[in-house]
Amino acid sequence: MMKLDEILYVPTNQILKIRNCEIDVTYKPLIMGILNRTTDSFYDHGEYFNFDDFLKKAESLLADGADILDIGGVKAGSGEPVSLDEELERVVPAVEALNQRFDALISVDTWNSKVLEESAKVGASIGNDISGFSDPNYLEVASKYNLAVVATHIRLQPRIDDPNPIYRDIKNDVLTFLENKVSDAIKANIDIRSIMIDLGLDLGKTSDQSLQLFKMSTFYAANLKLPMFLSASNKGFLGDILNLEIRKRTHITNAAVAFGYLAGNRVFRVHDVSSAVLLTNSLKYIVTSKLRRR
């Protein structure tokens, strides 16, 4: 059983810098809408792969209140190989089209420095790398284009099945890994205010391990003192809690978003933007409102 002070966490004067934009996320949540340009995503299975459908989905996510759009051309899990040329073709024109049509921050979900660079040239502002900066040129590119980055914990690498992950001490192993990634980013001349932290739920972790880490969000927020990035939407560890199929995880995802906000997470990567906006902004109001005397 968790104690209340192990659940609740409010950052202190926390600023997130995305290119030339400085956002106070001490209390403010940022909602990132997921926009897959893949044919085999675990959730939408290519529903928005068609370019016109993709643009309509982007418009819908922004109308629902998304602050950021996250574009990915290769799914994290195992599947059919996707060449660099194919990933570039899926992602870069999409980023350019969004940048031309909408006033929104654009994130690129890629672990490839070439995809990141070409996307940055046409308007991307964030590198969302689930591989823990495995590409030796990734941070150099991010620094060159003044991009914000997401430092993510992963045990092996994307696209590699990891059915039996073993940790000596998962709590501190993950902390040390993330501290090292933050250090690498700072050494690459990335502004510390432009680094977000993702615990990598379901990436090289069992459902129990992912849930354990999620419940320790306050520990990582307090120790790393950087904006926490929650990517839990409809993931397997949430489904396993109540044995829910993918399309029946809406309510438990909303519960995770609410818990995540109270535990100090401030950037939420989600499929259902409208619910996340309503939940997090309601919690922001409750947390920051002062009792009015009658």
N, C-alpha and C positions, 0 to 999 in steps of 0.2 A: 504494500500500500504506500502510495507516494504522499509526502507531506505537502501542504499548500505552498510552502516556500520553494519546493522543488519543481513546482509547476509554473508559477507566475514569475515573469521576468519582464522588466521594462528597461530598454537600453538607455544610456545616458548621452544626450546630445548627439545622436547618431546621424551622420550625414552620408548619403550615397551619391557619389559623383559619377554621372554618366555623360561622357564627353564634356561639354561645357555647362551642363545642367547639374546644379547641386540641390538635392532633395533631402529635406529633413524627414527621416524615417523613424524618429524617436517613437512616435505614435502612428504615423501615417503608413497604411498598408499600400503596397504596389501590386497590382494584379497583372499577371502575365498570361495572355491567352495562347494556348497551344495551337499551332498551325502546321500540321504535318504535310510535307510534300513527298510522302512515301506511299507505296502501294500495300504495305504489310504492317502498318502500325497495329499494336495490340488492341487499341481502342477503336479507331475509326476505319481500319482496314482499307485505306485509300479512298475514303468517301469524298475527300476534297482534293484529290490528286489532279483532276481536270483544272486547268488554269482559271477558267471563268468561275468554277465552283469555289476554288481557293480564294479568289478575290471577294466573292460574295460572303464567304465565311469570315474573312478578315473584317469586312465592313460590319458584319453582325457582331463580332467580338468587340469591336470598338464602340458600337452603339450600346452594347451591354455594359460598357465602362472599363474595358481593358486599358491599362496604362502602357503596356508593352506587348508586342507580338513576337513570339518565339518560333522561328522557322527552322525546320529540320528536314534533311533529305535522306538520312539513313537512320533506321531504328536502332535502339540500343542493344536489343537482344539478337540472338542468332537468327540467320536467315540467308536468303540468296545474296551473293556478293554484289556490291554496288561499287563500280569503278569511280575513280576521282573525277573523270570527265562527266559521268552520269550525275554525281553529287553536285558538281558545279552547275550543270544544266538545270537541275531541279531547284537549286537554292538561289543562285545569283540573280537570274531574271525575276524571281519572286520578290527578293529584297528590293530590287530596283523599282518594280511596279508598285510595291507598297509605299516606298519612299516618295514616289511621284504623286501618288493618289491621296495619301493620308498623313496627317500630322501626328505621328506616333513614334515612340521609341521602338527600335527593331533589334531583336536579339537573334543570333544565329546559333543553333544547336548543332555544333560540329566539333570534332576533335582534330580536324585537319587544318593546318596553318594556311594552306593555299586557298581553301574555301573561305576561311576567315578573312584573308586579305582581299580577295575579290569582292566579298560581300561588304567589307568596310569601304571599299572604293565607291560603292553605289548606295551607301546610306546606313549600314548596320552600325550599331552603337555598343553592342554587348557580345562577348564571346562566351557562350554557355557550353563548357567543355566537360563532359561527364568522365573523361579519361584521366583526370588529374594532371593535365598539361603534359601528356605523353609525347606529343610532337615537340622536338627540341626547338623548333622555330615559332611555336605558338605564342609564347609570351613576348617575344621580340616583335612579332606582328602586332599584337595587341597594344604594346607600348608605342610603336611607330604611328598608329592611327588613333591613339588616345582613347582606347576602348576600355570599358568596364569588363570584368571577367568574373566567372563563377568557378570557384575552387571546389571541386567535388571529390569525395572519397570513393574510391573503387578498389577492389582487391586485386583483380586481374586486369582485363581490358574489355572495352565494349565488344559485343558480338561473340564473346567467348562464354559458354555456359560454365557456371560455377555452382554446381548443385550441393556441394558439401564444404562451404567455407569454414575454416577453422582460424580462430584468433587466440592469441595468448591472453590478451586482456582487451576486449573490444572497445571498452570505453576510452582507455588511454592510447590504444593503437590508433584509433581513428583521430584522436586529438593530435597526436604526434605527426601523423600523416598530413593533416590539414595545416598544422603549424609550419611544416616544411614547404607546403605548396604556397602558403602566404609569403613565406620568406623568399621563395623563388620568384614570385611575382614582384615583390618589392625590389629585389636585386635587378630585375629587368626594367626598372624605372616605371613601374605601374603605381599610380597614386594609391596609397593604402585605402583611401576613401572609395576607390573604384573596385574593391574586391568584395565579393559576396561568398557566403559559405553554404555549401550543400552537403548534407550528411550522406548522400548517395543511398537513399532508402531503396531496397530491392536490387542494388547493384553489388553483387558479390556478398550477399547477406541472405540468410534465411528469413522467413517472415517473422519469427520470434526475435531475431537479431535486429531487424529493421524497426520493429515495434519498440524494442528496448532502447535503441538509439533515439528514436522519435520522442520518447518519453523523457529523454535526457537533454532535450533541446536547450533548456535553461543552462545546463552545465557548459555546453559549447558556446552559447551566446555570451555567457559571463567570462569565459576564459579567452575566447578569440576576439571579443569586442568588435565584431564586424557584422554587417547586416546578414541575417540568416535567411537563406533561400530554401523554401519548402517545395519540393517536387514529390507530392504523394498522391496526386489525383488519380483515383480509380486503380491504384496499384495493387499488386497481389497480396501484400502483407495486410492491407485493409480488408480485402475480400476474404482472407483466411480467418479473420477475427470472427465473422458470423457466417462463413461458408457462402459467400455471395458471388454470383456470376458477375462478369465485368459490367454489364449494363444495369446491374442492380446495386451499384456501389455509390450512387449519388449522395444518399443521406450520410453514409459513413465518411465519405470524402468531405462533406460539409462539416461533420463533427471534427475531422482532422484539421481542417482549416481553422475552425474556431479554437481548438486546443492549441494549434500552432501559433496563432496570434498571441494568445495569453502567455505562451511559453517563450515569446521573444522573436518569433519569425516575422519578417516584414515584407518579403517578396514571395508571392504565391504563384506557382506555375500550375495552371488549372485548365480543364476542359470547359467547365461550367462557370463562365466569367460572372454572369449576373448574380448567382448565388454567393460567390466569393466576395464580390463587391458589397453586397448587402450585409453579409455576416461580419466582415472585417470592419466596415465602417460603423456598423452598429456597436461592435465591441470597442472601437476607438472612442465613440461618443460616450459610452458607459464608463470607460476607464478615465477619460479626461474631464467629464462633466463634474461640476461642483454642485453640492447640495444647495438649493435655493431656500432661503429663509422666507417664511410667510409673514 
